[in-house]
Amino acid sequence: MLQSFPLYSRNTFLTLLSLSLSLSLLGCDTSSEGQAPKGESHPEMAKFDFNKTYAGPPKLSPGEGAVPPPPPPPLGRGTDDLQAEPLPTFGGGDFGVEPEVVLSPALAKTCKIKVGDTFPIKEELTDTTDAKIIFGDILGKKATLVLFWDSTSLSSLDALKNLATPGFVANYGDDVAFIAVNVSTTPKDDLKKSGEGIDTKKVKVLFDVKQKLFNCVATEGTARVYVLDAKGEVVWFEPEYNVHTPDSVKATLKDLTSS
């Protein structure tokens, strides 16, 4: 019998036979009963009136049935649910009055003095005429801006250009002192190379050749800016000059000079 089907293999025929027997046992109707005659639509389709408007899904009011979004993760936590290391903060107050100093752990380690500490005002430096100057003797009556710089630090040169030139210092009277401390071993060469824009009438340029003063305030990072009060205490500082530094300096000086 199997040889009478030359177009099918033995395995194919057995598979078809097994499938046919299985459908018979399950009671499946393989006849054409219930099917629409050829060329005619299905009887159930004839009952559907295409000209009639059928009601769609119920209309929902705004927000009804909507799935609320999941709550946001708590601040300081990422997708891995690990708590981020908090940044050290120094100082306080609303921005524009006394900007808060926020430091990364790495930057905080480079700072030997912070907000509330007394600046090393007893240190002796030299000025452009080689005269000896005690730092505390030239503090402002209400505030003092101190910036460290040298010609190899581009950020410190930006600080010099934006905080020690006439366009900035002219906004303040004699109650505010401006001190630019050069920390290179060749300060006069630095002054000739990069100090031509300094307002020498208002800004006091000091040389810290051996970096005695700098080593009292930090371990590294030349482009530092400090704002001191009348007693020489640090009110605000920036260990790494950036584009936001001038605004913070202005806000701090405004707070100190308005009292």
HUGI-V148662 format. One record per residue. N is the residue number from 0. RES is the residue in one letter. PHI is phi in radians with two decimals (999 if undefined). BURIAL is 1 if it has 9 or more other ideal C-beta (glycine too) atoms within 8 Angstrom, else 0. Layout:
BEGIN
N;RES;PHI;BURIAL  N;RES;PHI;BURIAL
END
This chain:
BEGIN
0;M;999;0  1;L;-1.16;0  2;Q;-1.36;0  3;S;-1.43;0  4;F;-2.09;0  5;P;-1.20;0  6;L;-1.40;0  7;Y;-2.01;0  8;S;-1.38;0  9;R;-1.08;0  10;N;-1.19;0  11;T;-1.14;0  12;F;-1.14;1  13;L;-1.11;0  14;T;-1.18;0  15;L;-1.13;1  16;L;-1.13;0  17;S;-1.13;0  18;L;-1.17;0  19;S;-1.13;0  20;L;-1.14;0  21;S;-1.14;0  22;L;-1.15;1  23;S;-1.15;0  24;L;-1.14;0  25;L;-1.41;0  26;G;1.42;0  27;C;-1.27;0  28;D;-1.64;0  29;T;-1.68;0  30;S;-1.35;0  31;S;-1.57;0  32;E;-1.15;0  33;G;1.57;0  34;Q;-1.63;0  35;A;-1.27;0  36;P;-1.01;0  37;K;-1.04;0  38;G;1.56;0  39;E;-2.03;0  40;S;-1.40;0  41;H;-1.18;0  42;P;-0.96;0  43;E;-1.18;0  44;M;-1.16;0  45;A;-1.17;0  46;K;-1.34;0  47;F;-1.52;0  48;D;-1.62;0  49;F;-1.26;0  50;N;-1.53;0  51;K;-1.60;0  52;T;-1.58;0  53;Y;-1.70;0  54;A;-1.21;0  55;G;-1.54;0  56;P;-1.15;0  57;P;-1.08;0  58;K;-1.36;0  59;L;-1.85;0  60;S;-1.22;0  61;P;-0.93;0  62;G;1.59;0  63;E;-1.27;0  64;G;1.42;0  65;A;-1.35;0  66;V;-1.47;0  67;P;-1.13;0  68;P;-1.20;0  69;P;-1.16;0  70;P;-1.12;0  71;P;-1.17;0  72;P;-1.17;0  73;P;-1.07;0  74;L;-1.02;0  75;G;1.51;0  76;R;-2.12;1  77;G;-1.79;0  78;T;-1.18;0  79;D;-1.54;0  80;D;1.05;0  81;L;-1.76;0  82;Q;-1.26;0  83;A;-1.24;0  84;E;-1.22;0  85;P;-1.15;0  86;L;-1.49;0  87;P;-1.13;0  88;T;-2.15;1  89;F;-2.35;1  90;G;1.44;1  91;G;-3.10;0  92;G;1.63;1  93;D;-1.25;0  94;F;-1.06;0  95;G;1.78;0  96;V;-1.97;1  97;E;-2.37;1  98;P;-0.95;1  99;E;-1.35;1  100;V;-1.61;1  101;V;-2.01;0  102;L;-2.13;1  103;S;-1.26;0  104;P;-0.95;1  105;A;-1.15;0  106;L;-1.20;1  107;A;-1.05;1  108;K;-1.21;0  109;T;-1.51;1  110;C;-1.72;1  111;K;-1.56;0  112;I;-2.22;1  113;K;-2.36;1  114;V;-1.03;1  115;G;1.71;0  116;D;-1.46;0  117;T;-1.48;1  118;F;-1.17;1  119;P;-1.19;1  120;I;-1.35;1  121;K;-1.55;0  122;E;-1.20;1  123;E;-1.85;0  124;L;-2.26;1  125;T;-2.02;1  126;D;-1.76;1  127;T;-1.19;0  128;T;-1.78;0  129;D;1.24;0  130;A;-1.33;0  131;K;-1.41;0  132;I;-2.25;1  133;I;-1.45;1  134;F;-0.95;1  135;G;-1.15;0  136;D;-1.38;0  137;I;-2.07;1  138;L;-1.21;1  139;G;-1.32;1  140;K;-1.16;0  141;K;-2.08;1  142;A;-2.77;1  143;T;-2.42;1  144;L;-1.78;1  145;V;-2.08;1  146;L;-2.32;1  147;F;-1.73;1  148;W;-2.74;1  149;D;-2.79;1  150;S;-1.25;1  151;T;-1.56;0  152;S;-1.83;1  153;L;-1.11;0  154;S;-1.14;1  155;S;-1.21;1  156;L;-1.20;1  157;D;-1.11;1  158;A;-1.08;1  159;L;-1.09;1  160;K;-1.19;1  161;N;-1.69;1  162;L;-2.09;1  163;A;-2.15;1  164;T;-1.80;1  165;P;-0.96;0  166;G;-1.06;0  167;F;-1.71;1  168;V;-1.20;1  169;A;-1.15;0  170;N;-1.38;0  171;Y;-2.24;1  172;G;-1.55;0  173;D;-1.26;0  174;D;-1.28;1  175;V;-2.01;1  176;A;-1.78;1  177;F;-2.08;1  178;I;-2.24;1  179;A;-1.94;1  180;V;-1.81;1  181;N;-1.52;1  182;V;-1.97;1  183;S;-1.47;1  184;T;-1.45;0  185;T;-2.24;0  186;P;-1.11;1  187;K;-1.21;0  188;D;-1.16;1  189;D;-1.09;1  190;L;-1.13;1  191;K;-1.18;0  192;K;-1.36;0  193;S;-2.22;1  194;G;-1.83;1  195;E;-1.18;0  196;G;-1.57;0  197;I;-1.20;1  198;D;-1.41;1  199;T;-1.18;0  200;K;-1.31;0  201;K;-1.92;0  202;V;-1.72;1  203;K;-1.59;1  204;V;-1.69;1  205;L;-2.10;1  206;F;-1.93;1  207;D;-2.06;1  208;V;-1.03;0  209;K;-1.55;0  210;Q;1.02;0  211;K;-1.16;0  212;L;-1.18;1  213;F;-1.05;1  214;N;-1.19;0  215;C;-1.42;1  216;V;-1.91;1  217;A;-2.73;1  218;T;-1.70;0  219;E;-2.91;0  220;G;1.56;1  221;T;-1.22;1  222;A;-1.33;1  223;R;-1.92;1  224;V;-2.29;1  225;Y;-2.23;1  226;V;-2.05;1  227;L;-1.92;1  228;D;-1.54;1  229;A;-1.12;1  230;K;-1.56;0  231;G;1.56;1  232;E;-1.54;1  233;V;-1.30;1  234;V;-1.68;1  235;W;-2.72;1  236;F;-2.71;1  237;E;-2.30;1  238;P;-1.32;1  239;E;-2.62;1  240;Y;-0.92;1  241;N;-2.56;0  242;V;-1.15;0  243;H;-1.55;0  244;T;-1.04;1  245;P;-0.99;1  246;D;-1.13;0  247;S;-1.17;1  248;V;-1.10;1  249;K;-1.04;1  250;A;-1.11;1  251;T;-1.21;1  252;L;-1.11;1  253;K;-1.07;1  254;D;-1.16;1  255;L;-1.26;1  256;T;-1.53;1  257;S;-1.46;0  258;S;-1.56;0
END
